[in-house]
Amino acid sequence: MEAASNGSNAAVSSSSASAVFRKIEFHLARKPFNGFSNGGSDFKMETLNPTSPANKQTFSSPSVKKGSDSSEHGLDRELTFSKTILKIGAGLENLGNTCYLNSVLQCLTYTEPLAAYLQDVGHEKRCRVAGFCALCAMQKHVRNALQATGKILAPKYLVSNLRCVSRNFRNCRQEDAHEYMINLLECMHKCSLPSGVPSESSDAYRSSLVHKIFGGSLRSRVKCAQCSHCSDKFDPFLDLSLDISKADSLQRALARFTSNELLDDGAKVYQCERCKQKVKATKQLTVSKAPYVLTVHLKRFEAHRSDKIDKKVEFASAVDMKPFVSGPYEGNLKYTLYGVIVHSGRSIHSGHYACFVRTSSGMWYSLDDNRVSQVSEKTVFNQKAYMLFYVRDRQNTAPKNVVTMVKKEISKESLPTSRASMSISSNGNDQVGGSTVMKAFSLNGLGTNGPAILRACDQGAPAVFAQKVSNAKETQEDPQAMWI
């Protein structure tokens, strides 16, 4: 669009004799503008050509709108953006049996909606937490880790404040990665809330950054076998903890988790509100509200077992949660795998944790403390997973290799739940609680091909991946550790 002054009919004074005729170019506004008015006066300015659907543009920065409840496929508008992580970041130094912490931090770092929020929107400037703030600590860690490709970071600040995350943790002692992640997310949840908002209130779950990303809701339905009256109870969750003692795949574990069961083996112990008497009843757990990021914990350690469940549990690169969701939803319910945590060893208090993450470029990487290397997808799916991280697809198109789960009715399985981590066990009690693609590199001369072999942690020493090398060129760096 052009505008020019020809001055053909205008009288030009001597003072303007040197005027330069310039072309003025008009560009489309980068942001929509609906006009504004000056109080109650008659003055008003408005856009003559408001943005039409055909002119809408997508930007990589997030759209932040306070108090907005609108969503895109279940994700809050504040978290709706297209920023991606195309390259792998730093390795993490083991500060004395902290492999469990390193694995969790790496998977959270490559959780795109969380990483994008912490990098673009941030929390530090509006933080009002006195003392240790888990959200500020994570923001600093994520920013440093993603900008330190080829280097080693030492998460000293998070390790030194381990007791602030949970009073049960001790330095230099092996802890459970799942327990640490749940406690860290709960700590971040509390730090993200405005002052005066109880952490377990409905307002907290709606406004919490953590629950907007990881949070979902479970429906526990008890149905009277005599009159079919249903009683529903809803509980928030941050992950699904699944029993794998009788399941050899993720889909079967989910099917068992959402199957119907007879309460107390069919005994008349349930007090029906309609029948006004104790009757036989069934109970079923389903997902009422699907989370944007689905975290699955495969229960390899149980209180009544001294040994670890060390069998292989099959999992897919993509899953469809639609068969397990009872509540309304928009878009699809298909999820893509981006993170895997594995554990080697015989008990929860020994062994070693490592993880695998997928960047937006589609490349998988092994992150084993300070060792970082590119691996094949086949290597990832050969692992005996302990935790799985799936992110919900933002498009309605189905991803490749989608596995549609099929429900199976399995009776006599109890389904106890807890507020933060919903789990399933096998006892008979009825309990319901409250595209830059990086080449593979090695920080310590690690090869890029061949299967990865886990080694157990030495006391207070960083563990490493041993890997067979086959016709692979290696690059080696020996950077100075960065303390964060």
ROROPA-879809 format. One record per residue (C-alpha): x, z, y; residue in one letter. Coordinates in steps of 0.2 Angstrom, whole numbers. Layout:
N
<atom u="X" w="Z" v="Y" r="a"/>
...
***
This chain:
484
<atom u="0" w="0" v="0" r="m"/>
<atom u="8" w="-5" v="17" r="e"/>
<atom u="4" w="-2" v="35" r="a"/>
<atom u="14" w="-10" v="49" r="a"/>
<atom u="13" w="-12" v="68" r="s"/>
<atom u="14" w="-29" v="75" r="n"/>
<atom u="14" w="-24" v="93" r="g"/>
<atom u="8" w="-42" v="98" r="s"/>
<atom u="-5" w="-36" v="110" r="n"/>
<atom u="3" w="-20" v="115" r="a"/>
<atom u="13" w="-17" v="131" r="a"/>
<atom u="31" w="-12" v="126" r="v"/>
<atom u="39" w="0" v="139" r="s"/>
<atom u="57" w="0" v="143" r="s"/>
<atom u="59" w="17" v="134" r="s"/>
<atom u="52" w="10" v="118" r="s"/>
<atom u="62" w="-7" v="118" r="a"/>
<atom u="73" w="-1" v="104" r="s"/>
<atom u="59" w="4" v="93" r="a"/>
<atom u="61" w="-1" v="75" r="v"/>
<atom u="47" w="-8" v="65" r="f"/>
<atom u="46" w="1" v="49" r="r"/>
<atom u="37" w="-1" v="33" r="k"/>
<atom u="27" w="14" v="27" r="i"/>
<atom u="24" w="16" v="8" r="e"/>
<atom u="11" w="27" v="1" r="f"/>
<atom u="12" w="35" v="-16" r="h"/>
<atom u="0" w="43" v="-27" r="l"/>
<atom u="-1" w="62" v="-26" r="a"/>
<atom u="8" w="71" v="-39" r="r"/>
<atom u="-5" w="85" v="-39" r="k"/>
<atom u="-24" w="83" v="-38" r="p"/>
<atom u="-31" w="88" v="-21" r="f"/>
<atom u="-49" w="92" v="-18" r="n"/>
<atom u="-48" w="94" v="1" r="g"/>
<atom u="-49" w="110" v="11" r="f"/>
<atom u="-58" w="117" v="26" r="s"/>
<atom u="-53" w="128" v="41" r="n"/>
<atom u="-65" w="143" v="39" r="g"/>
<atom u="-82" w="140" v="46" r="g"/>
<atom u="-77" w="127" v="59" r="s"/>
<atom u="-82" w="108" v="58" r="d"/>
<atom u="-64" w="103" v="54" r="f"/>
<atom u="-62" w="97" v="36" r="k"/>
<atom u="-49" w="86" v="27" r="m"/>
<atom u="-53" w="78" v="11" r="e"/>
<atom u="-46" w="66" v="-1" r="t"/>
<atom u="-53" w="48" v="1" r="l"/>
<atom u="-48" w="43" v="-17" r="n"/>
<atom u="-49" w="57" v="-28" r="p"/>
<atom u="-40" w="57" v="-45" r="t"/>
<atom u="-50" w="47" v="-58" r="s"/>
<atom u="-48" w="49" v="-76" r="p"/>
<atom u="-38" w="32" v="-77" r="a"/>
<atom u="-25" w="39" v="-64" r="n"/>
<atom u="-22" w="56" v="-72" r="k"/>
<atom u="-4" w="59" v="-77" r="q"/>
<atom u="4" w="71" v="-89" r="t"/>
<atom u="18" w="82" v="-83" r="f"/>
<atom u="30" w="93" v="-93" r="s"/>
<atom u="28" w="108" v="-82" r="s"/>
<atom u="14" w="121" v="-87" r="p"/>
<atom u="-2" w="122" v="-78" r="s"/>
<atom u="-4" w="140" v="-73" r="v"/>
<atom u="-21" w="146" v="-67" r="k"/>
<atom u="-24" w="164" v="-66" r="k"/>
<atom u="-40" w="171" v="-74" r="g"/>
<atom u="-43" w="154" v="-83" r="s"/>
<atom u="-51" w="155" v="-100" r="d"/>
<atom u="-50" w="136" v="-103" r="s"/>
<atom u="-40" w="130" v="-118" r="s"/>
<atom u="-33" w="115" v="-126" r="e"/>
<atom u="-37" w="116" v="-145" r="h"/>
<atom u="-37" w="135" v="-144" r="g"/>
<atom u="-21" w="137" v="-133" r="l"/>
<atom u="-23" w="145" v="-116" r="d"/>
<atom u="-20" w="133" v="-101" r="r"/>
<atom u="-6" w="143" v="-96" r="e"/>
<atom u="3" w="138" v="-112" r="l"/>
<atom u="-2" w="120" v="-112" r="t"/>
<atom u="13" w="109" v="-109" r="f"/>
<atom u="23" w="96" v="-117" r="s"/>
<atom u="41" w="103" v="-116" r="k"/>
<atom u="50" w="102" v="-132" r="t"/>
<atom u="67" w="108" v="-139" r="i"/>
<atom u="77" w="92" v="-144" r="l"/>
<atom u="94" w="100" v="-148" r="k"/>
<atom u="100" w="115" v="-158" r="i"/>
<atom u="106" w="130" v="-148" r="g"/>
<atom u="119" w="144" v="-152" r="a"/>
<atom u="123" w="154" v="-167" r="g"/>
<atom u="122" w="173" v="-167" r="l"/>
<atom u="135" w="185" v="-171" r="e"/>
<atom u="132" w="198" v="-184" r="n"/>
<atom u="134" w="215" v="-176" r="l"/>
<atom u="133" w="225" v="-192" r="g"/>
<atom u="119" w="221" v="-204" r="n"/>
<atom u="109" w="212" v="-191" r="t"/>
<atom u="106" w="197" v="-200" r="c"/>
<atom u="87" w="201" v="-201" r="y"/>
<atom u="87" w="202" v="-182" r="l"/>
<atom u="96" w="186" v="-180" r="n"/>
<atom u="85" w="177" v="-191" r="s"/>
<atom u="69" w="183" v="-182" r="v"/>
<atom u="77" w="179" v="-165" r="l"/>
<atom u="81" w="161" v="-170" r="q"/>
<atom u="64" w="157" v="-176" r="c"/>
<atom u="56" w="165" v="-161" r="l"/>
<atom u="68" w="155" v="-150" r="t"/>
<atom u="62" w="138" v="-158" r="y"/>
<atom u="44" w="143" v="-156" r="t"/>
<atom u="40" w="130" v="-143" r="e"/>
<atom u="26" w="137" v="-133" r="p"/>
<atom u="35" w="154" v="-132" r="l"/>
<atom u="52" w="146" v="-127" r="a"/>
<atom u="44" w="135" v="-114" r="a"/>
<atom u="34" w="149" v="-106" r="y"/>
<atom u="50" w="160" v="-105" r="l"/>
<atom u="60" w="146" v="-98" r="q"/>
<atom u="47" w="138" v="-86" r="d"/>
<atom u="35" w="152" v="-81" r="v"/>
<atom u="45" w="168" v="-85" r="g"/>
<atom u="42" w="186" v="-84" r="h"/>
<atom u="56" w="195" v="-76" r="e"/>
<atom u="50" w="192" v="-58" r="k"/>
<atom u="34" w="200" v="-61" r="r"/>
<atom u="39" w="213" v="-73" r="c"/>
<atom u="34" w="231" v="-70" r="r"/>
<atom u="41" w="239" v="-86" r="v"/>
<atom u="52" w="254" v="-83" r="a"/>
<atom u="67" w="254" v="-95" r="g"/>
<atom u="69" w="242" v="-109" r="f"/>
<atom u="57" w="227" v="-108" r="c"/>
<atom u="56" w="217" v="-124" r="a"/>
<atom u="49" w="202" v="-115" r="l"/>
<atom u="63" w="201" v="-102" r="c"/>
<atom u="76" w="203" v="-116" r="a"/>
<atom u="68" w="189" v="-125" r="m"/>
<atom u="67" w="178" v="-110" r="q"/>
<atom u="86" w="181" v="-106" r="k"/>
<atom u="90" w="178" v="-125" r="h"/>
<atom u="80" w="161" v="-126" r="v"/>
<atom u="87" w="154" v="-110" r="r"/>
<atom u="105" w="158" v="-115" r="n"/>
<atom u="103" w="152" v="-133" r="a"/>
<atom u="96" w="135" v="-129" r="l"/>
<atom u="109" w="132" v="-116" r="q"/>
<atom u="124" w="137" v="-127" r="a"/>
<atom u="125" w="123" v="-140" r="t"/>
<atom u="141" w="125" v="-150" r="g"/>
<atom u="144" w="143" v="-145" r="k"/>
<atom u="141" w="160" v="-152" r="i"/>
<atom u="130" w="173" v="-144" r="l"/>
<atom u="130" w="191" v="-147" r="a"/>
<atom u="113" w="199" v="-145" r="p"/>
<atom u="120" w="215" v="-140" r="k"/>
<atom u="106" w="221" v="-128" r="y"/>
<atom u="93" w="219" v="-141" r="l"/>
<atom u="103" w="227" v="-155" r="v"/>
<atom u="107" w="242" v="-143" r="s"/>
<atom u="89" w="244" v="-140" r="n"/>
<atom u="83" w="243" v="-158" r="l"/>
<atom u="75" w="261" v="-157" r="r"/>
<atom u="64" w="255" v="-142" r="c"/>
<atom u="57" w="242" v="-154" r="v"/>
<atom u="53" w="254" v="-168" r="s"/>
<atom u="59" w="272" v="-170" r="r"/>
<atom u="61" w="268" v="-189" r="n"/>
<atom u="76" w="256" v="-186" r="f"/>
<atom u="94" w="262" v="-187" r="r"/>
<atom u="109" w="252" v="-181" r="n"/>
<atom u="121" w="246" v="-194" r="c"/>
<atom u="107" w="248" v="-208" r="r"/>
<atom u="99" w="233" v="-216" r="q"/>
<atom u="81" w="232" v="-211" r="e"/>
<atom u="66" w="221" v="-216" r="d"/>
<atom u="65" w="205" v="-206" r="a"/>
<atom u="46" w="205" v="-206" r="h"/>
<atom u="44" w="222" v="-201" r="e"/>
<atom u="56" w="219" v="-186" r="y"/>
<atom u="46" w="203" v="-181" r="m"/>
<atom u="30" w="213" v="-181" r="i"/>
<atom u="37" w="227" v="-171" r="n"/>
<atom u="46" w="216" v="-159" r="l"/>
<atom u="30" w="205" v="-155" r="l"/>
<atom u="20" w="222" v="-153" r="e"/>
<atom u="33" w="228" v="-141" r="c"/>
<atom u="32" w="211" v="-131" r="m"/>
<atom u="13" w="212" v="-132" r="h"/>
<atom u="13" w="229" v="-123" r="k"/>
<atom u="26" w="223" v="-110" r="c"/>
<atom u="16" w="208" v="-105" r="s"/>
<atom u="0" w="218" v="-101" r="l"/>
<atom u="-5" w="223" v="-83" r="p"/>
<atom u="-3" w="241" v="-80" r="s"/>
<atom u="-18" w="251" v="-85" r="g"/>
<atom u="-24" w="240" v="-99" r="v"/>
<atom u="-24" w="248" v="-116" r="p"/>
<atom u="-14" w="238" v="-128" r="s"/>
<atom u="-27" w="238" v="-142" r="e"/>
<atom u="-42" w="233" v="-131" r="s"/>
<atom u="-51" w="217" v="-131" r="s"/>
<atom u="-45" w="213" v="-113" r="d"/>
<atom u="-27" w="216" v="-119" r="a"/>
<atom u="-29" w="203" v="-133" r="y"/>
<atom u="-37" w="190" v="-122" r="r"/>
<atom u="-23" w="192" v="-108" r="s"/>
<atom u="-8" w="195" v="-119" r="s"/>
<atom u="5" w="181" v="-120" r="l"/>
<atom u="10" w="186" v="-138" r="v"/>
<atom u="-8" w="185" v="-144" r="h"/>
<atom u="-12" w="169" v="-135" r="k"/>
<atom u="2" w="161" v="-145" r="i"/>
<atom u="3" w="171" v="-162" r="f"/>
<atom u="-14" w="180" v="-162" r="g"/>
<atom u="-29" w="176" v="-172" r="g"/>
<atom u="-44" w="186" v="-179" r="s"/>
<atom u="-49" w="190" v="-197" r="l"/>
<atom u="-67" w="192" v="-202" r="r"/>
<atom u="-71" w="204" v="-216" r="s"/>
<atom u="-88" w="200" v="-223" r="r"/>
<atom u="-97" w="212" v="-236" r="v"/>
<atom u="-112" w="204" v="-244" r="k"/>
<atom u="-126" w="214" v="-253" r="c"/>
<atom u="-128" w="207" v="-271" r="a"/>
<atom u="-146" w="212" v="-270" r="q"/>
<atom u="-153" w="206" v="-253" r="c"/>
<atom u="-139" w="195" v="-247" r="s"/>
<atom u="-137" w="205" v="-231" r="h"/>
<atom u="-120" w="203" v="-223" r="c"/>
<atom u="-110" w="215" v="-213" r="s"/>
<atom u="-95" w="208" v="-203" r="d"/>
<atom u="-80" w="216" v="-196" r="k"/>
<atom u="-67" w="207" v="-186" r="f"/>
<atom u="-49" w="212" v="-184" r="d"/>
<atom u="-34" w="204" v="-174" r="p"/>
<atom u="-19" w="199" v="-183" r="f"/>
<atom u="-1" w="192" v="-178" r="l"/>
<atom u="3" w="186" v="-195" r="d"/>
<atom u="-5" w="183" v="-213" r="l"/>
<atom u="4" w="194" v="-226" r="s"/>
<atom u="0" w="186" v="-243" r="l"/>
<atom u="2" w="192" v="-261" r="d"/>
<atom u="12" w="180" v="-272" r="i"/>
<atom u="12" w="190" v="-288" r="s"/>
<atom u="-1" w="178" v="-295" r="k"/>
<atom u="2" w="163" v="-284" r="a"/>
<atom u="16" w="150" v="-286" r="d"/>
<atom u="12" w="140" v="-270" r="s"/>
<atom u="6" w="144" v="-252" r="l"/>
<atom u="-10" w="135" v="-255" r="q"/>
<atom u="-15" w="146" v="-270" r="r"/>
<atom u="-9" w="162" v="-260" r="a"/>
<atom u="-21" w="157" v="-246" r="l"/>
<atom u="-35" w="153" v="-258" r="a"/>
<atom u="-33" w="170" v="-266" r="r"/>
<atom u="-32" w="178" v="-249" r="f"/>
<atom u="-49" w="171" v="-244" r="t"/>
<atom u="-58" w="172" v="-261" r="s"/>
<atom u="-73" w="183" v="-265" r="n"/>
<atom u="-71" w="199" v="-274" r="e"/>
<atom u="-82" w="212" v="-282" r="l"/>
<atom u="-81" w="229" v="-273" r="l"/>
<atom u="-75" w="242" v="-285" r="d"/>
<atom u="-77" w="230" v="-300" r="d"/>
<atom u="-95" w="228" v="-298" r="g"/>
<atom u="-100" w="247" v="-296" r="a"/>
<atom u="-114" w="252" v="-285" r="k"/>
<atom u="-104" w="260" v="-271" r="v"/>
<atom u="-108" w="250" v="-256" r="y"/>
<atom u="-122" w="257" v="-244" r="q"/>
<atom u="-133" w="242" v="-239" r="c"/>
<atom u="-140" w="244" v="-221" r="e"/>
<atom u="-155" w="234" v="-227" r="r"/>
<atom u="-158" w="241" v="-244" r="c"/>
<atom u="-155" w="259" v="-238" r="k"/>
<atom u="-146" w="262" v="-255" r="q"/>
<atom u="-130" w="260" v="-264" r="k"/>
<atom u="-129" w="242" v="-272" r="v"/>
<atom u="-116" w="230" v="-279" r="k"/>
<atom u="-108" w="220" v="-266" r="a"/>
<atom u="-94" w="206" v="-263" r="t"/>
<atom u="-81" w="205" v="-250" r="k"/>
<atom u="-72" w="190" v="-242" r="q"/>
<atom u="-59" w="188" v="-229" r="l"/>
<atom u="-58" w="173" v="-219" r="t"/>
<atom u="-49" w="167" v="-203" r="v"/>
<atom u="-62" w="169" v="-189" r="s"/>
<atom u="-50" w="163" v="-175" r="k"/>
<atom u="-35" w="152" v="-179" r="a"/>
<atom u="-19" w="156" v="-170" r="p"/>
<atom u="-9" w="143" v="-161" r="y"/>
<atom u="7" w="148" v="-171" r="v"/>
<atom u="3" w="153" v="-189" r="l"/>
<atom u="16" w="165" v="-196" r="t"/>
<atom u="15" w="168" v="-215" r="v"/>
<atom u="24" w="183" v="-224" r="h"/>
<atom u="26" w="181" v="-243" r="l"/>
<atom u="26" w="198" v="-250" r="k"/>
<atom u="41" w="199" v="-261" r="r"/>
<atom u="43" w="218" v="-259" r="f"/>
<atom u="29" w="230" v="-264" r="e"/>
<atom u="28" w="249" v="-264" r="a"/>
<atom u="24" w="251" v="-282" r="h"/>
<atom u="38" w="239" v="-288" r="r"/>
<atom u="56" w="243" v="-288" r="s"/>
<atom u="62" w="225" v="-290" r="d"/>
<atom u="59" w="210" v="-278" r="k"/>
<atom u="48" w="195" v="-283" r="i"/>
<atom u="61" w="182" v="-283" r="d"/>
<atom u="51" w="167" v="-289" r="k"/>
<atom u="50" w="150" v="-280" r="k"/>
<atom u="34" w="148" v="-270" r="v"/>
<atom u="30" w="130" v="-265" r="e"/>
<atom u="26" w="127" v="-247" r="f"/>
<atom u="23" w="111" v="-238" r="a"/>
<atom u="29" w="103" v="-221" r="s"/>
<atom u="11" w="103" v="-215" r="a"/>
<atom u="-5" w="113" v="-220" r="v"/>
<atom u="-23" w="111" v="-215" r="d"/>
<atom u="-31" w="128" v="-212" r="m"/>
<atom u="-49" w="122" v="-211" r="k"/>
<atom u="-55" w="128" v="-228" r="p"/>
<atom u="-50" w="146" v="-223" r="f"/>
<atom u="-58" w="147" v="-206" r="v"/>
<atom u="-76" w="153" v="-204" r="s"/>
<atom u="-77" w="153" v="-185" r="g"/>
<atom u="-79" w="139" v="-172" r="p"/>
<atom u="-64" w="129" v="-167" r="y"/>
<atom u="-59" w="113" v="-156" r="e"/>
<atom u="-48" w="99" v="-162" r="g"/>
<atom u="-41" w="100" v="-179" r="n"/>
<atom u="-33" w="115" v="-189" r="l"/>
<atom u="-18" w="106" v="-195" r="k"/>
<atom u="-1" w="115" v="-194" r="y"/>
<atom u="17" w="109" v="-195" r="t"/>
<atom u="31" w="119" v="-202" r="l"/>
<atom u="46" w="123" v="-190" r="y"/>
<atom u="54" w="139" v="-196" r="g"/>
<atom u="58" w="147" v="-213" r="v"/>
<atom u="66" w="164" v="-216" r="i"/>
<atom u="74" w="167" v="-233" r="v"/>
<atom u="81" w="183" v="-241" r="h"/>
<atom u="94" w="184" v="-254" r="s"/>
<atom u="97" w="200" v="-264" r="g"/>
<atom u="87" w="212" v="-275" r="r"/>
<atom u="79" w="224" v="-263" r="s"/>
<atom u="73" w="226" v="-245" r="i"/>
<atom u="87" w="237" v="-241" r="h"/>
<atom u="101" w="226" v="-246" r="s"/>
<atom u="105" w="207" v="-247" r="g"/>
<atom u="106" w="195" v="-233" r="h"/>
<atom u="94" w="185" v="-222" r="y"/>
<atom u="96" w="168" v="-215" r="a"/>
<atom u="84" w="155" v="-207" r="c"/>
<atom u="80" w="136" v="-205" r="f"/>
<atom u="72" w="129" v="-190" r="v"/>
<atom u="66" w="111" v="-185" r="r"/>
<atom u="69" w="105" v="-168" r="t"/>
<atom u="57" w="92" v="-159" r="s"/>
<atom u="68" w="78" v="-164" r="s"/>
<atom u="63" w="82" v="-182" r="g"/>
<atom u="80" w="88" v="-188" r="m"/>
<atom u="82" w="103" v="-198" r="w"/>
<atom u="96" w="116" v="-196" r="y"/>
<atom u="103" w="130" v="-205" r="s"/>
<atom u="105" w="146" v="-194" r="l"/>
<atom u="115" w="159" v="-204" r="d"/>
<atom u="121" w="171" v="-191" r="d"/>
<atom u="136" w="162" v="-182" r="n"/>
<atom u="135" w="147" v="-194" r="r"/>
<atom u="125" w="132" v="-188" r="v"/>
<atom u="123" w="116" v="-198" r="s"/>
<atom u="111" w="102" v="-200" r="q"/>
<atom u="103" w="101" v="-217" r="v"/>
<atom u="91" w="89" v="-225" r="s"/>
<atom u="72" w="93" v="-227" r="e"/>
<atom u="74" w="94" v="-246" r="k"/>
<atom u="86" w="108" v="-244" r="t"/>
<atom u="73" w="118" v="-234" r="v"/>
<atom u="59" w="115" v="-246" r="f"/>
<atom u="71" w="121" v="-261" r="n"/>
<atom u="72" w="138" v="-253" r="q"/>
<atom u="63" w="154" v="-259" r="k"/>
<atom u="54" w="157" v="-243" r="a"/>
<atom u="51" w="175" v="-236" r="y"/>
<atom u="42" w="170" v="-220" r="m"/>
<atom u="35" w="153" v="-214" r="l"/>
<atom u="32" w="148" v="-196" r="f"/>
<atom u="19" w="134" v="-193" r="y"/>
<atom u="13" w="127" v="-176" r="v"/>
<atom u="-4" w="120" v="-173" r="r"/>
<atom u="-4" w="101" v="-170" r="d"/>
<atom u="-9" w="97" v="-152" r="r"/>
<atom u="-16" w="80" v="-157" r="q"/>
<atom u="-30" w="76" v="-168" r="n"/>
<atom u="-20" w="64" v="-178" r="t"/>
<atom u="-15" w="70" v="-195" r="a"/>
<atom u="3" w="74" v="-198" r="p"/>
<atom u="12" w="67" v="-213" r="k"/>
<atom u="11" w="75" v="-230" r="n"/>
<atom u="-4" w="86" v="-225" r="v"/>
<atom u="-9" w="97" v="-239" r="v"/>
<atom u="-27" w="102" v="-239" r="t"/>
<atom u="-30" w="119" v="-246" r="m"/>
<atom u="-43" w="121" v="-259" r="v"/>
<atom u="-53" w="137" v="-261" r="k"/>
<atom u="-53" w="146" v="-278" r="k"/>
<atom u="-64" w="160" v="-282" r="e"/>
<atom u="-54" w="174" v="-290" r="i"/>
<atom u="-62" w="191" v="-293" r="s"/>
<atom u="-55" w="209" v="-294" r="k"/>
<atom u="-43" w="206" v="-280" r="e"/>
<atom u="-43" w="219" v="-266" r="s"/>
<atom u="-40" w="213" v="-248" r="l"/>
<atom u="-34" w="228" v="-237" r="p"/>
<atom u="-30" w="223" v="-219" r="t"/>
<atom u="-21" w="231" v="-205" r="s"/>
<atom u="-22" w="228" v="-187" r="r"/>
<atom u="-6" w="218" v="-184" r="a"/>
<atom u="-2" w="212" v="-201" r="s"/>
<atom u="-16" w="207" v="-213" r="m"/>
<atom u="-11" w="208" v="-231" r="s"/>
<atom u="-17" w="207" v="-249" r="i"/>
<atom u="-13" w="217" v="-263" r="s"/>
<atom u="-18" w="219" v="-281" r="s"/>
<atom u="-26" w="236" v="-283" r="n"/>
<atom u="-44" w="240" v="-285" r="g"/>
<atom u="-48" w="249" v="-269" r="n"/>
<atom u="-59" w="243" v="-255" r="d"/>
<atom u="-49" w="246" v="-239" r="q"/>
<atom u="-52" w="237" v="-222" r="v"/>
<atom u="-41" w="243" v="-208" r="g"/>
<atom u="-44" w="244" v="-191" r="g"/>
<atom u="76" w="66" v="-141" r="s"/>
<atom u="94" w="70" v="-141" r="t"/>
<atom u="98" w="71" v="-159" r="v"/>
<atom u="113" w="82" v="-162" r="m"/>
<atom u="125" w="79" v="-176" r="k"/>
<atom u="128" w="93" v="-187" r="a"/>
<atom u="142" w="105" v="-181" r="f"/>
<atom u="150" w="120" v="-188" r="s"/>
<atom u="156" w="135" v="-178" r="l"/>
<atom u="169" w="139" v="-192" r="n"/>
<atom u="172" w="123" v="-201" r="g"/>
<atom u="156" w="122" v="-211" r="l"/>
<atom u="152" w="106" v="-219" r="g"/>
<atom u="136" w="96" v="-217" r="t"/>
<atom u="131" w="90" v="-234" r="n"/>
<atom u="127" w="98" v="-250" r="g"/>
<atom u="116" w="113" v="-255" r="p"/>
<atom u="118" w="129" v="-245" r="a"/>
<atom u="122" w="145" v="-255" r="i"/>
<atom u="118" w="162" v="-248" r="l"/>
<atom u="131" w="176" v="-249" r="r"/>
<atom u="126" w="194" v="-247" r="a"/>
<atom u="131" w="204" v="-232" r="c"/>
<atom u="147" w="214" v="-232" r="d"/>
<atom u="145" w="231" v="-224" r="q"/>
<atom u="146" w="228" v="-205" r="g"/>
<atom u="153" w="210" v="-207" r="a"/>
<atom u="144" w="194" v="-203" r="p"/>
<atom u="138" w="184" v="-218" r="a"/>
<atom u="141" w="165" v="-219" r="v"/>
<atom u="134" w="150" v="-228" r="f"/>
<atom u="145" w="143" v="-241" r="a"/>
<atom u="142" w="124" v="-242" r="q"/>
<atom u="149" w="110" v="-253" r="k"/>
<atom u="156" w="96" v="-243" r="v"/>
<atom u="154" w="78" v="-248" r="s"/>
<atom u="162" w="64" v="-238" r="n"/>
<atom u="158" w="73" v="-222" r="a"/>
<atom u="167" w="74" v="-206" r="k"/>
<atom u="168" w="91" v="-199" r="e"/>
<atom u="170" w="98" v="-181" r="t"/>
<atom u="176" w="115" v="-178" r="q"/>
<atom u="175" w="126" v="-163" r="e"/>
<atom u="181" w="143" v="-160" r="d"/>
<atom u="173" w="149" v="-144" r="p"/>
<atom u="173" w="166" v="-137" r="q"/>
<atom u="157" w="176" v="-141" r="a"/>
<atom u="145" w="177" v="-127" r="m"/>
<atom u="137" w="194" v="-125" r="w"/>
<atom u="119" w="194" v="-119" r="i"/>
***
